[in-house]
Amino acid sequence: GVVSMLSTTLAAKTTPPNVILLLVDDQGIGDLACQGNPWLKTPQIDAFYKQAVRMTDFHVSPLCTPTRSAIITGQYPIHNGAWATFKGRDIITHASATLGEVFKANKYQTAMIGKWHLGDNYPVRPSDCGFDYTARLSSGGIGELSDYWGNSYFDDTYLINNEPKAFKGYCTDVWFDQTIQFIEGHKDKPFFVYLPTNIAHGPLYVDEKYAAPYKALATVAYPSAEYYGMIANLDENFGRLNRYLADKGLTDNTILIYMSDNGSQYGMSKDGKIGYNKGFRGGKGDKTEGGHRVPFYIRWPKGGIGGGKDIPELTSHVDIMPTLAALCNLKMPANAHPDGVDFSKLLTDPSAHLAPRSVFVHHNQDWRPPQDVFGSCIMNGKWRLINGNELYDVISDSMELHNIAAKYPEVVSQLLKDNADFVSKAMQKPTYSTFAPVVIGSAKQKITALTIQHAIGNDAPIWEAEHVAAGLKNKNNTYAINVAVAGRYKISCMRWPLECSGTITGIPSINPKNRFVYKAIKPQKVRIKLFNFIFEKQIEKADTAVSFIVNLPVGETFLTTDFVEGKEEYGVYYTYIEQL
């Protein structure tokens, strides 16, 4: 009893640490000077690298959404339902506590600033997932068709606590301004800021002054000057945040994490001939090491985490929730069910080791679940088993060029057994075979916006505002919805988004920043289906929307919305639902 009393008094006297988790988008393992990149200059991140503990064998998923879903839920993507970047699979199933909720339950003030990509509607917006303050773009990137129409990285409109607000300046500068403002207003109590930037995701837009130093060698030594320029601007912002923390006396008791969400998309050429990838093969989307091994640097001076040390143990995105809970002495809510392990001991104790375990990569760019074995990577220590039949030792063969499966059959069978156990448990969860529905009729969200980017279907996806402007036709047309309250609903089907409306068979009168080439389409009818109802209406020349007023019972259903043009049917671009 005495020991526990003592530790309770000690805990009461120490202020819990603040936490800032910076997640960079699409930055590969080689896209930093401190990682050995010979061309890119990142002095601010390099300085942090020298002060931090570096997890040198840290893994995520090879794509945006699955990594984010694992960080936020502490669960592998096939457990939380979000394993793709579109088609109804970039929405987490909000069945267990999120990282935001874990911190909030422990009296932290919480903010999410930047790119969420885990659902744009209730109940999985960041504001629904434990974040008190949210500043974000919609969906997976600025300029995507779900994002605010006309956004282009500069002088854009972002959602502040779900309400659109116009900003001046470059996206990354805005996210760091927002972060500093939030901390400034909340630094008297412990805070948790989740800061996922949307750079260095494409399109590669950055102020010329950042790209200029990299122009001479672009396409000769590395693919893109703009890509390096985006990281140079990030580096400057990271330095600004660090100086702010120092000026306010916050550095000492703030856990600061720098990491990225998957391998590089633009840091090396597809054939691997130019660029720098730290001796690994593959990039964004790949199961090889370059697809999912990322930088992970953590510093907490007061907690003894620092000193420029490398820790080579295998760790992963699902470990972040349990590790932060241990470092911040958080009580885990009963509904938190992370898959990962707490690796906090490794950060301060040189003699500490994790028990051997397998770590899994499963994702699938489709609404269907990832395949059990094909397309997976199973990791354990130095071993990597890819597609169930390629075995590599990444310590002696970092490029994974020598398949040694035939030489180590017992390693292969053990990894396959671990994977089979893991997948069979995942299959028992409803998230594996059902869609996370968008909830309509909640008091928390007046109008629900469904965009074709998120529509379920078997067509290739469309995701850019340019695709909609050009009238690209797409067969994806289905959404999982859950009617929370029985009653009358208005379902409005539109060719153009609400913020830039135009007639269904015409074009908008405004063209923000003159970015778009508008093309008209000529559908004659709109058809919608949900529960067991089918409704159809003719499109009149003046219609900006075709709206259906429907009485809906409580429950889950699939909604399909189609334009009908002669014998052809294709998905409606924008569908808005409002409870009357």
C-alpha positions, -999 to +999 in steps of 0.1 A: +000+000+000+028+024+009+044+022-025+012+029-044+004+058-020+039+072-027+036+070-065+001+086-063+015+116-044+044+119-069+020+118-098-001+145-082+030+168-079+041+164-115+023+182-143+013+158-171+033+164-202+019+182-232+019+162-264+023+174-300+021+146-327+033+159-361+024+135-389+038+145-423+020+132-454+037+111-480+073+118-468+095+088-472+123+074-451+149+093-473+132+127-475+152+145-448+189+156-446+192+139-412+182+106-429+212+110-452+195+128-481+224+144-500+205+173-516+176+183-493+183+209-466+162+204-434+182+222-407+154+226-382+143+189-383+180+179-383+185+199-350+155+181-335+168+147-347+200+153-328+180+159-296+154+131-300+152+094-296+148+079-331+129+046-336+148+034-366+126+004-374+092+021-371+064+010-394+030+024-406+006+013-434+016+022-470-012+047-475-028+078-458-061+065-443-049+031-429-020+048-411-043+075-397-069+050-386-042+030-368-029+061-350-063+073-340-078+040-329-046+021-319-060-007-340-048-022-373-069-011-403-086-044-407-099-040-372-111-004-375-126-007-410-106+021-427-081+004-450-085+024-482-084+061-491-120+061-507-150+040-515-165+040-481-133+026-466-118+058-455-142+061-425-133+047-391-158+026-373-162+046-341-168+016-319-138+021-295-121+051-279-100+073-302-067+089-292-085+122-289-110+106-265-083+089-244-066+123-239-099+141-233-110+115-207-078+124-188-086+161-187-063+171-216-073+200-240-073+186-275-069+199-310-067+183-344-052+206-371-047+196-408-056+165-427-080+140-410-090+116-438-111+093-416-145+106-425-160+140-433-194+135-416-209+127-382-200+105-362-164+104-373-153+140-378-124+149-355-149+170-335-169+137-329-137+118-319-125+137-288-110+168-303-122+201-287-108+223-315-105+213-351-091+231-382-091+209-412-095+203-449-120+177-461-111+142-472-076+133-483-061+164-498-065+201-507-082+204-541-099+170-539-135+170-549-147+166-513-126+196-502-139+232-503-143+240-540-114+261-554-089+253-526-053+253-540-029+253-511-029+292-511-056+314-496-080+286-490-112+279-471-108+254-443-133+240-417-129+255-382-150+234-359-168+222-390-177+258-402-160+271-434-136+300-429-114+317-455-076+320-448-047+339-463-014+322-470+000+287-476-016+257-461+013+245-440+019+280-427-018+281-417-017+247-399+013+258-378-003+293-371-034+274-359-013+251-337+006+280-321-026+299-315-043+269-299-013+263-276-011+300-267-048+299-256-044+266-237-009+264-223-020+267-187-033+231-187-020+200-204-028+199-242-027+173-269-023+186-305-025+162-334-010+180-364-013+159-396-001+182-425-014+176-460+021+181-475+040+166-491+010+150-507+004+160-543-004+183-561+031+197-556+024+234-550+047+256-530+060+292-531+087+294-558+113+306-533+113+272-515+116+252-548+142+275-564+173+260-547+163+225-560+156+235-596+191+228-610+191+191-602+154+183-605+148+153-629+186+147-628+193+138-592+157+136-579+123+139-594+109+172-581+121+206-569+086+214-557+085+183-535+117+193-518+105+229-516+074+217-497+096+199-472+119+229-469+088+251-460+077+224-435+112+225-420+110+263-415+076+259-398+088+231-376+116+255-365+091+282-358+070+258-336+101+247-317+112+283-310+077+291-298+078+262-273+112+274-261+101+310-258+071+300-237+091+276-215+071+246-228+099+226-244+109+207-212+075+192-205+062+187-240+064+153-258+071+162-294+068+135-321+078+138-357+067+110-381+052+104-415+023+083-428+038+062-455+067+059-479+076+086-504+056+093-535+078+119-551+112+114-534+125+089-559+115+079-595+093+049-600+122+030-615+143+039-584+171+054-606+169+089-592+162+102-557+172+089-523+154+062-503+180+054-476+188+020-492+152+007-492+130-005-520+095+009-528+074+039-518+039+049-511+015+020-516+042-007-516+046-037-492+084-035-495+102-016-467+103+017-485+064+017-484+060+016-447+092+022-428+091+059-418+110+084-396+098+085-360+115+109-336+104+117-301+117+142-275+106+149-239+135+165-220+117+163-186+109+126-191+145+118-200+136+111-237+163+126-259+201+127-264+201+117-301+198+079-296+187+053-322+165+024-311+164-004-336+135-024-322+105-031-345+077-007-336+045+004-353+017+029-356-006+008-334+019+012-306+014+050-304-017+050-282-005+026-255+030+043-255+016+078-250-009+065-224+021+051-204+043+082-208+014+106-198+001+082-171-033+082-188-061+060-175-074+040-205-112+043-210-129+009-208-137+011-245-101+016-257-089-016-274-055-009-289-037-037-308-002-023-301+022-025-273+037+002-250+073+007-260+079+036-236+106+016-216+128+015-248+129+053-248+148+057-215+162+023-206+191+010-228+186-025-214+149-027-222+136-049-250+102-058-264+090-093-264+093-108-299+060-103-319+047-101-354+036-068-368+012-067-398+006-047-429-028-053-445-046-027-466-065-027-498-074+001-522-110-011-525-142-014-505-135-052-501-114-063-472-076-069-477-067-104-488-054-126-460-019-132-474-015-118-509-007-081-505+004-084-469+037-079-452+043-098-420+073-085-399+091-101-370+125-088-359+147-087-391+122-108-411+098-096-437+074-120-454+057-104-484+027-120-502+032-151-481+060-164-503+088-138-504+111-138-473+137-112-467+162-104-440+162-066-440+193-063-419+216-080-444+194-072-475+177-038-470+167-037-506+149-070-503+164-084-534+171-120-522+141-141-515+153-167-489+119-184-483+132-217-495+161-215-471+140-208-439+107-227-443+102-227-405+103-189-404+078-187-432+054-211-416+056-193-382+049-160-398+020-174-418+006-190-387+008-156-368-010-140-397-037-166-400-045-162-362-045-124-366-068-124-397-092-150-383-098-128-352-102-098-375-129-116-395-150-121-364-153-083-359-183-067-377-160-040-390-144-065-413-175-071-434-198-041-428-194-005-437-192+023-412-223+043-420-227+080-421-253+090-395-281+113-407-307+131-385-282+138-357-285+172-339-247+173-343-248+178-381-275+198-399-265+189-435-247+157-444-226+160-476-219+128-496-195+130-525-187+106-552-151+103-540-165+083-511-191+064-531-189+026-529-187+008-563-165-011-587-155+017-610-120+033-608-122+062-583-124+099-590-111+123-564-100+156-578-121+187-582-108+188-618-124+154-625-158+169-615-152+202-634-145+181-665-177+160-660-159+126-658-186+100-655-182+074-628-203+044-619-196+045-581-229+056-565-236+039-532-233+051-496-239+034-462-262+055-441-278+052-407-310+071-401-308+081-364-342+096-361-373+087-381-389+115-401-389+137-432-356+142-450-346+162-480-321+144-503-307+169-528-286+156-558-263+181-574-238+183-602-218+210-585-210+215-548-232+238-526-204+264-523-201+268-561-235+259-574-244+258-611-273+241-630-271+204-634-268+206-671-248+239-671-218+253-654-212+276-623-210+313-629-180+315-606-146+299-612-125+304-580-090+315-588-097+306-625-085+271-618-110+251-637-121+241-672-158+235-668-176+211-691-214+206-691-231+171-688-266+163-701-284+139-678-322+138-682-332+123-648-320+117-613-328+083-596-322+075-560-328+042-541-328+035-503-345+010-480-370-005-505-378+028-523-369+040-557-376+076-567-370+093-600-373+129-612-368+147-645-341+174-645-354+208-656-331+233-673-330+257-644-324+230-617-292+234-596-304+204-575-330+177-578-345+172-544-366+144-530-386+148-498-388+113-482-401+098-450-374+075-435-376+049-408-348+045-382-321+021-394-292+013-417-295+012-454-275+018-486-284+050-505-276+051-543-278+083-563-276+083-601-278+106-630-296+090-659-286+099-694-304+078-721-294+042-713-264+053-693-264+057-655-235+073-635-231+085-599-243+119-587-213+140-577-227+157-546-256+145-525-268+166-495-292+152-469-310+174-444-336+164-418-367+187-421 
